[in-house]
Amino acid sequence: MKQSELIEELAKFTGASQKQTKVFLNGLGELVCAAVTDGQEITLPKLGKIKAKLRPARKGRNLQTGAAVVYPAKFVPNIVVAKALKDAAAKAH
C-alpha cells in the first residue's frame, strides 16, 4: 500500500479529512524519529515497539584488497513486532 492509499484508507476509517490524516502521519513520523534520537522507546498499538539499539563494533575485511577493516559501533533502529501484527501476518494468503 502506497502512502497516498494509506492516507485515503485511514481518512475513511477515522472520518478525518485526507489533509488532516496526511499531517498526522507526517507528524507521527517526525515524533518517532525525534524519540528514537533521544533514546526513547515508542510503542505503536498493534504494530510494535521502536527504539534505537547499539550495534557493537566488529571486524571485517575489504573484499577487493583483503585488508582488515574495523566497523565502528553505531545505533540502529530496532522494531519489535507486536503479537497482533504477527497473528495478522500468519492469516495472510
Secondary structure per residue as TSV (DSSP state, phi and psi in degrees):
chain	resnum	aa	ss	phi	psi
A	1	M	-	360.0	127.7
A	2	K	-	-79.1	165.1
A	3	Q	H	-59.1	-42.7
A	4	S	H	-63.7	-37.9
A	5	E	H	-68.4	-39.5
A	6	L	H	-62.3	-44.5
A	7	I	H	-62.4	-43.5
A	8	E	H	-62.6	-47.5
A	9	E	H	-66.9	-41.3
A	10	L	H	-66.5	-36.8
A	11	A	H	-64.5	-41.4
A	12	K	H	-63.6	-42.9
A	13	F	H	-65.5	-40.6
A	14	T	H	-92.9	-19.1
A	15	G	-	84.2	3.6
A	16	A	-	-84.9	165.7
A	17	S	-	-75.1	160.8
A	18	Q	H	-65.3	-34.4
A	19	K	H	-65.4	-44.7
A	20	Q	H	-63.2	-40.1
A	21	T	H	-65.5	-40.4
A	22	K	H	-64.5	-43.2
A	23	V	H	-61.4	-42.6
A	24	F	H	-62.0	-47.8
A	25	L	H	-63.2	-41.7
A	26	N	H	-64.6	-39.8
A	27	G	H	-65.4	-39.5
A	28	L	H	-62.3	-42.6
A	29	G	H	-62.2	-43.3
A	30	E	H	-64.4	-41.6
A	31	L	H	-64.7	-43.0
A	32	V	H	-63.5	-45.5
A	33	C	H	-60.7	-43.1
A	34	A	H	-65.6	-40.6
A	35	A	H	-66.9	-42.1
A	36	V	H	-65.0	-38.6
A	37	T	H	-61.3	-36.3
A	38	D	T	-83.1	1.8
A	39	G	T	82.8	13.1
A	40	Q	-	-87.4	161.0
A	41	E	-	-106.3	133.8
A	42	I	E	-109.8	130.7
A	43	T	E	-107.9	122.9
A	44	L	E	-108.5	113.3
A	45	P	T	-53.5	134.6
A	46	K	T	67.2	-0.1
A	47	L	T	-111.2	-51.2
A	48	G	E	147.1	-166.2
A	49	K	E	-115.8	140.5
A	50	I	E	-121.6	130.9
A	51	K	E	-154.2	168.4
A	52	A	E	-92.0	136.4
A	53	K	E	-124.4	138.3
A	54	L	E	-79.7	122.2
A	55	R	E	-95.6	117.8
A	56	P	-	-65.9	160.2
A	57	A	-	-62.8	150.0
A	58	R	E	-147.3	158.5
A	59	K	E	-94.6	145.5
A	60	G	E	-144.9	-170.7
A	61	R	E	-142.8	137.0
A	62	N	-	-73.6	118.4
A	63	L	T	-68.8	-26.7
A	64	Q	T	-79.7	-40.6
A	65	T	T	-104.1	-18.8
A	66	G	-	81.2	2.8
A	67	A	-	-74.1	144.9
A	68	A	E	-72.0	141.0
A	69	V	E	-131.5	140.5
A	70	V	E	-108.6	120.3
A	71	Y	E	-89.8	124.8
A	72	P	-	-71.1	160.7
A	73	A	-	-66.9	147.7
A	74	K	E	-157.1	160.8
A	75	F	E	-90.5	136.4
A	76	V	E	-129.6	150.4
A	77	P	E	-69.2	141.9
A	78	N	E	-129.8	128.5
A	79	I	E	-116.9	123.3
A	80	V	E	-102.0	115.6
A	81	V	E	-75.3	137.5
A	82	A	-	-74.6	155.4
A	83	K	H	-60.2	-38.8
A	84	A	H	-60.2	-39.3
A	85	L	H	-72.1	-38.2
A	86	K	H	-62.3	-43.2
A	87	D	H	-64.8	-39.0
A	88	A	H	-64.9	-39.4
A	89	A	H	-66.5	-33.7
A	90	A	H	-67.4	-26.5
A	91	K	T	-86.3	-6.5
A	92	A	-	-65.6	154.3
A	93	H	-	-24.7	360.0
